[in-house]
Amino acid sequence: MEMIILLIVLVVLIGFVIVGYNRMVTLRNRVDNAWSQIDVQLRRRYDLIPNLVKTVQGYAEHEKGVFEEVTKARSQAVSAGSVGEQAKAENFLSQTLRSLFAVAEAYPDLKASTNFMQLQEELSGTESKIAFARQFYNDTTLKFNTAIQVFPWLVLANLFSFNEREYFEIVDLAREPVEVDFSK
C-alpha cells in the first residue's frame, strides 16, 4: 500500500515537472517568436531609410549633418545586440528620422515628390507594424516573466535556468515635457 502511494506521488511529481517545463518552453518560444516579428519589421525599416535619405539628399544637399546622423543611427540600430540596446538604438534612430522629416518640410518640391511620399507612407506603415509587434512582444514577455516568477513554477524556472526577458521599450516623445519659452 505504501509503495502504491509512493508511486502515485512520484507520478504526480513527474507530471508536474513535465507540464511545468513544457509550459515554460512554450512561453519562451512565444517570446522568441514575438521578437522575430519585431526584427522583421525593424529590418524593413532599415531597408527603407537609405532610400529615404537619398531622396531627401537630392533636394537638400547642404543638410549633410542630418544625413550623417541618420546613417549613424541606422548603423547602430542594425548592430544592436540585446533588447535594451535595440530599444536605445531605436530611440536614437527615431529622433534622427524626425530631423530628416523636419528638413523635408523646408522643401516643398521634395514633399510633393511621388518617391518621397511613397517612402514616407511605407515608413509610416512600417512604424505602425513595429508598434503592434512591440506591444505583442511585451505582452508575451509579461506572460513569460510572470510564469517564471510565481510559485510553483518558480522552482522549475530556477531548476531549468529560465531567466526573465527584457521588455522592448521605446521612449514616446509625445509624453516628454514640452518646452515653452516666452522670452523671445
C-alpha positions, -999 to 999 in steps of 0.1 A, spaced: 0 0 0 28 24 9 45 15 -24 14 24 -44 11 58 -26 48 65 -32 44 56 -68 13 78 -72 32 108 -56 62 101 -79 40 100 -110 22 133 -99 56 149 -93 70 138 -126 38 150 -143 41 184 -126 77 188 -138 68 178 -174 38 201 -176 56 230 -160 87 226 -181 67 223 -213 47 254 -203 78 275 -198 94 263 -230 62 272 -249 61 307 -234 98 312 -240 93 302 -277 64 326 -280 87 354 -267 114 345 -292 88 344 -320 74 378 -310 109 392 -310 115 378 -345 83 396 -357 98 429 -343 131 421 -360 114 416 -394 97 450 -392 129 467 -380 148 452 -409 122 465 -433 125 500 -417 163 498 -420 160 490 -457 137 520 -463 160 545 -446 188 547 -472 162 553 -500 146 580 -479 180 596 -472 189 595 -509 156 611 -519 160 639 -494 196 644 -503 187 651 -539 167 681 -527 187 693 -497 224 686 -504 236 711 -478 220 693 -449 249 668 -446 249 667 -408 213 653 -407 221 626 -433 252 615 -414 232 613 -381 205 592 -397 231 569 -413 249 566 -380 217 559 -361 207 532 -386 241 516 -383 238 515 -345 203 500 -347 213 473 -372 242 462 -350 223 464 -316 226 431 -296 203 429 -267 167 441 -264 178 470 -243 205 481 -268 179 477 -296 154 500 -278 181 526 -272 192 525 -308 156 528 -320 151 558 -298 181 575 -314 170 564 -349 135 579 -343 150 612 -333 172 614 -363 143 605 -386 123 634 -371 152 657 -380 152 643 -416 115 649 -419 120 684 -405 145 691 -433 119 677 -458 94 702 -445 116 731 -458 115 718 -494 80 719 -510 93 702 -541 105 673 -520 73 670 -501 54 668 -534 78 642 -548 60 609 -555 90 589 -545 93 607 -512 56 604 -505 57 566 -512 87 562 -489 71 582 -462 39 562 -465 58 529 -464 78 540 -434 47 551 -416 31 518 -422 62 500 -410 62 521 -379 27 510 -371 36 474 -376 66 479 -353 44 494 -326 20 464 -329 48 439 -328 64 457 -299 31 455 -280 27 418 -288 63 411 -277 59 430 -244 26 412 -237 42 378 -244 72 387 -223 49 397 -194 32 363 -195 66 345 -196 81 366 -168 50 361 -147 51 324 -153 86 320 -141 81 342 -110 51 326 -94 51 295 -72 53 266 -80 67 274 -115 94 295 -99 110 263 -86 111 248 -120 123 280 -137 153 282 -113 159 244 -117 160 247 -155 175 282 -158 146 300 -173 155 337 -170 134 368 -172 132 385 -206 137 423 -211 108 445 -223 112 464 -256 105 499 -245 108 529 -268 106 565 -255 74 581 -266 84 617 -273 47 628 -271 49 621 -233 80 642 -228 75 677 -213 71 704 -238 95 734 -235 78 768 -237 100 799 -239 82 832 -238 115 852 -235 119 857 -273 
